[in-house]
Amino acid sequence: MVQSTEDSPHFDASRIIAPTLILRGEHDPIANLDDNQALLDALGSDSKKLVTI
């Protein structure tokens, strides 16, 4: 279990090794592109993709 604070995630993205697709809406007011890219970079999967729709 990972202890979370306001500045830390609720999970360790590097432990996610399954193929992962991150979808984001171009006008999403909460999940910005930089945050989504940081998540993508942190993933442990070799097969991962970020798509903006």
Order of alpha helices (4+ residues) and beta strands (2+ residues): beta-alpha-beta
